[in-house]
């Protein structure tokens, strides 16, 4: 009996030692995310990278069980689901995955100080304009905007009719105010795409300006050039410049962004072969 009791005590202590704090879980998740972010993407590495990203998501979600209002964890989950949707899951799962990312992003926004009270009194846009978390704003915007884009032309129109465009614009403009350099010019890149794709108020001059700002500030982040080609040059039938810019992407080094730049190179090759070269 004493032996059994001693065994149970040791077992309980051992299990207690296995319990991890939110900080430990977040640290492990951050490490896994960075491993994915700093690894070159290849088709052969796809499954292993996806598994590692999903493991990071699981750790962040476990941390959230202990600290449900942690803005940084919620924003990282929004970012992780964006990456999962953008790079790893099949086409028919992308929209659903972005919806989850948007939900985590909105939770991150509403966990920032004062957001909920201001949203109740003055509305979502006013709360966004006072928000101080660029990460929560940027990844909410990213998932939301990409979800809308996946709906095609009718999805863009429906979103504008609902007033989503005003909310999206407020988020990305606030990002540009807080940190225009976030994610290698992400706010300028995203705002350029906003103006290039708007179904009722398209402004290609603004889009071009914003893309060129992003490219000038962060030429090594290849998505800046890719967005310039996809959302400005191609819609304006500038085929020769589009081909030139895509060739520049293909010849560029991976630099400090091996995952994202490797993915962009694959997309640039596809865009060059399927849309640009037939027009030359």
Order of alpha helices (4+ residues) and beta strands (2+ residues): alpha-alpha-alpha-alpha-alpha-alpha-alpha-alpha-alpha-alpha-alpha-alpha-alpha-alpha-alpha
